[in-house]
Every structure is written in C-alpha cells, then in structure tokens.
Amino acid sequence: MKTVIALFVATMGLALAGCNTVAGLGKDVQRGGQVLQDAAQQR
C-alpha cells in the first residue's frame, strides 16, 4: 500500500511540475478529454 501511495505522489508531482500551474493542468486534462471524445466520435 505504501508503494502505491508513493507512486501516486510521485506521478502527481511530475504532472504538476510539467504543467507549472493548476490552470495548465486543467488545459492538459481538457485536451486529453477532447482527444478521447474525438476518437469515440470516429467509431
């Protein structure tokens, strides 16, 4: 369980560092959602 928590914290740290801000994280999540939506509409 401790390993899972450590991996989660490390992943979130890298994600936030890559986005620099919460607004940047929101844009990245929105872009990912748009890609999934476009892929679903093509099928």
N, CA, C and O atoms as CSV, one atom per row, in Angstrom:
chain,resi,resn,atom,element,x,y,z
A,1,MET,N,N,0.820,-1.194,0.000
A,1,MET,CA,C,0.000,0.000,0.000
A,1,MET,C,C,0.864,1.260,0.000
A,1,MET,O,O,0.549,2.241,-0.674
A,2,LYS,N,N,1.946,1.220,0.756
A,2,LYS,CA,C,2.839,2.372,0.801
A,2,LYS,C,C,3.465,2.638,-0.566
A,2,LYS,O,O,3.705,3.787,-0.935
A,3,THR,N,N,3.723,1.576,-1.305
A,3,THR,CA,C,4.303,1.728,-2.641
A,3,THR,C,C,3.323,2.426,-3.579
A,3,THR,O,O,3.718,3.282,-4.371
A,4,VAL,N,N,2.067,2.065,-3.490
A,4,VAL,CA,C,1.040,2.679,-4.337
A,4,VAL,C,C,0.924,4.169,-4.025
A,4,VAL,O,O,0.843,4.995,-4.933
A,5,ILE,N,N,0.918,4.501,-2.753
A,5,ILE,CA,C,0.815,5.905,-2.359
A,5,ILE,C,C,2.043,6.679,-2.832
A,5,ILE,O,O,1.915,7.800,-3.325
A,6,ALA,N,N,3.218,6.096,-2.688
A,6,ALA,CA,C,4.448,6.759,-3.128
A,6,ALA,C,C,4.437,6.982,-4.637
A,6,ALA,O,O,4.838,8.048,-5.103
A,7,LEU,N,N,3.988,6.006,-5.397
A,7,LEU,CA,C,3.911,6.149,-6.848
A,7,LEU,C,C,2.904,7.222,-7.241
A,7,LEU,O,O,3.149,7.993,-8.169
A,8,PHE,N,N,1.782,7.276,-6.549
A,8,PHE,CA,C,0.761,8.284,-6.819
A,8,PHE,C,C,1.297,9.685,-6.556
A,8,PHE,O,O,1.119,10.591,-7.371
A,9,VAL,N,N,1.949,9.855,-5.425
A,9,VAL,CA,C,2.502,11.164,-5.072
A,9,VAL,C,C,3.567,11.575,-6.089
A,9,VAL,O,O,3.604,12.733,-6.504
A,10,ALA,N,N,4.424,10.651,-6.491
A,10,ALA,CA,C,5.459,10.961,-7.473
A,10,ALA,C,C,4.849,11.329,-8.823
A,10,ALA,O,O,5.315,12.260,-9.480
A,11,THR,N,N,3.830,10.619,-9.230
A,11,THR,CA,C,3.167,10.902,-10.505
A,11,THR,C,C,2.505,12.268,-10.489
A,11,THR,O,O,2.612,13.027,-11.452
A,12,MET,N,N,1.827,12.578,-9.405
A,12,MET,CA,C,1.166,13.883,-9.306
A,12,MET,C,C,2.202,15.010,-9.264
A,12,MET,O,O,1.976,16.080,-9.829
A,13,GLY,N,N,3.323,14.777,-8.604
A,13,GLY,CA,C,4.376,15.779,-8.564
A,13,GLY,C,C,4.924,16.062,-9.950
A,13,GLY,O,O,5.142,17.218,-10.314
A,14,LEU,N,N,5.145,15.016,-10.716
A,14,LEU,CA,C,5.638,15.195,-12.082
A,14,LEU,C,C,4.599,15.876,-12.963
A,14,LEU,O,O,4.942,16.718,-13.793
A,15,ALA,N,N,3.349,15.522,-12.789
A,15,ALA,CA,C,2.292,16.138,-13.590
A,15,ALA,C,C,2.191,17.625,-13.295
A,15,ALA,O,O,2.073,18.436,-14.214
A,16,LEU,N,N,2.237,17.984,-12.033
A,16,LEU,CA,C,2.141,19.399,-11.673
A,16,LEU,C,C,3.381,20.166,-12.103
A,16,LEU,O,O,3.281,21.326,-12.500
A,17,ALA,N,N,4.542,19.541,-12.031
A,17,ALA,CA,C,5.771,20.205,-12.458
A,17,ALA,C,C,5.754,20.441,-13.965
A,17,ALA,O,O,6.258,21.456,-14.446
A,18,GLY,N,N,5.173,19.502,-14.704
A,18,GLY,CA,C,5.105,19.642,-16.152
A,18,GLY,C,C,4.122,20.714,-16.589
A,18,GLY,O,O,4.294,21.322,-17.645
A,19,CYS,N,N,3.117,20.944,-15.802
A,19,CYS,CA,C,2.092,21.922,-16.161
A,19,CYS,C,C,2.391,23.311,-15.599
A,19,CYS,O,O,1.889,24.309,-16.116
A,20,ASN,N,N,3.191,23.379,-14.561
A,20,ASN,CA,C,3.593,24.609,-13.893
A,20,ASN,C,C,2.485,25.256,-13.073
A,20,ASN,O,O,2.780,25.867,-12.047
A,21,THR,N,N,1.243,25.150,-13.474
A,21,THR,CA,C,0.146,25.766,-12.730
A,21,THR,C,C,-1.067,24.862,-12.755
A,21,THR,O,O,-1.145,23.928,-13.553
A,22,VAL,N,N,-1.994,25.142,-11.893
A,22,VAL,CA,C,-3.249,24.386,-11.887
A,22,VAL,C,C,-4.018,24.657,-13.177
A,22,VAL,O,O,-4.667,23.759,-13.713
A,23,ALA,N,N,-3.948,25.887,-13.675
A,23,ALA,CA,C,-4.623,26.212,-14.943
A,23,ALA,C,C,-4.026,25.394,-16.077
A,23,ALA,O,O,-4.751,24.920,-16.952
A,24,GLY,N,N,-2.729,25.228,-16.066
A,24,GLY,CA,C,-2.070,24.410,-17.090
A,24,GLY,C,C,-2.499,22.959,-16.997
A,24,GLY,O,O,-2.693,22.295,-18.015
A,25,LEU,N,N,-2.646,22.472,-15.781
A,25,LEU,CA,C,-3.122,21.099,-15.590
A,25,LEU,C,C,-4.536,20.948,-16.135
A,25,LEU,O,O,-4.859,19.945,-16.773
A,26,GLY,N,N,-5.375,21.943,-15.883
A,26,GLY,CA,C,-6.745,21.903,-16.405
A,26,GLY,C,C,-6.780,21.871,-17.917
A,26,GLY,O,O,-7.589,21.157,-18.510
A,27,LYS,N,N,-5.908,22.637,-18.544
A,27,LYS,CA,C,-5.846,22.644,-20.013
A,27,LYS,C,C,-5.393,21.293,-20.544
A,27,LYS,O,O,-5.914,20.808,-21.548
A,28,ASP,N,N,-4.413,20.679,-19.865
A,28,ASP,CA,C,-3.935,19.364,-20.293
A,28,ASP,C,C,-5.035,18.314,-20.166
A,28,ASP,O,O,-5.203,17.480,-21.056
A,29,VAL,N,N,-5.781,18.351,-19.066
A,29,VAL,CA,C,-6.872,17.403,-18.868
A,29,VAL,C,C,-7.960,17.629,-19.921
A,29,VAL,O,O,-8.520,16.674,-20.460
A,30,GLN,N,N,-8.250,18.886,-20.205
A,30,GLN,CA,C,-9.261,19.212,-21.219
A,30,GLN,C,C,-8.821,18.702,-22.591
A,30,GLN,O,O,-9.629,18.141,-23.331
A,31,ARG,N,N,-7.560,18.892,-22.928
A,31,ARG,CA,C,-7.044,18.435,-24.215
A,31,ARG,C,C,-7.131,16.918,-24.314
A,31,ARG,O,O,-7.493,16.380,-25.361
A,32,GLY,N,N,-6.799,16.226,-23.219
A,32,GLY,CA,C,-6.900,14.765,-23.208
A,32,GLY,C,C,-8.337,14.303,-23.382
A,32,GLY,O,O,-8.598,13.332,-24.092
A,33,GLY,N,N,-9.266,14.988,-22.740
A,33,GLY,CA,C,-10.676,14.653,-22.896
A,33,GLY,C,C,-11.165,14.877,-24.310
A,33,GLY,O,O,-11.974,14.103,-24.821
A,34,GLN,N,N,-10.683,15.925,-24.944
A,34,GLN,CA,C,-11.076,16.221,-26.325
A,34,GLN,C,C,-10.587,15.129,-27.270
A,34,GLN,O,O,-11.299,14.730,-28.192
A,35,VAL,N,N,-9.376,14.651,-27.037
A,35,VAL,CA,C,-8.830,13.568,-27.871
A,35,VAL,C,C,-9.678,12.314,-27.725
A,35,VAL,O,O,-9.987,11.654,-28.717
A,36,LEU,N,N,-10.058,11.979,-26.488
A,36,LEU,CA,C,-10.907,10.800,-26.270
A,36,LEU,C,C,-12.273,10.971,-26.921
A,36,LEU,O,O,-12.810,10.031,-27.508
A,37,GLN,N,N,-12.829,12.161,-26.818
A,37,GLN,CA,C,-14.139,12.415,-27.417
A,37,GLN,C,C,-14.069,12.307,-28.937
A,37,GLN,O,O,-14.958,11.722,-29.555
A,38,ASP,N,N,-13.031,12.860,-29.539
A,38,ASP,CA,C,-12.875,12.780,-30.994
A,38,ASP,C,C,-12.719,11.328,-31.444
A,38,ASP,O,O,-13.282,10.922,-32.461
A,39,ALA,N,N,-11.954,10.557,-30.685
A,39,ALA,CA,C,-11.760,9.143,-31.033
A,39,ALA,C,C,-13.066,8.381,-30.941
A,39,ALA,O,O,-13.337,7.515,-31.773
A,40,ALA,N,N,-13.881,8.688,-29.942
A,40,ALA,CA,C,-15.166,7.996,-29.782
A,40,ALA,C,C,-16.130,8.349,-30.915
A,40,ALA,O,O,-16.903,7.501,-31.360
A,41,GLN,N,N,-16.085,9.597,-31.382
A,41,GLN,CA,C,-16.985,10.013,-32.452
A,41,GLN,C,C,-16.597,9.394,-33.786
A,41,GLN,O,O,-17.453,9.217,-34.652
A,42,GLN,N,N,-15.344,9.067,-33.966
A,42,GLN,CA,C,-14.895,8.469,-35.229
A,42,GLN,C,C,-15.338,7.022,-35.355
A,42,GLN,O,O,-15.394,6.488,-36.463
A,43,ARG,N,N,-15.653,6.383,-34.249
A,43,ARG,CA,C,-16.043,4.966,-34.302
A,43,ARG,C,C,-17.464,4.824,-34.572
A,43,ARG,O,O,-17.969,3.703,-34.651
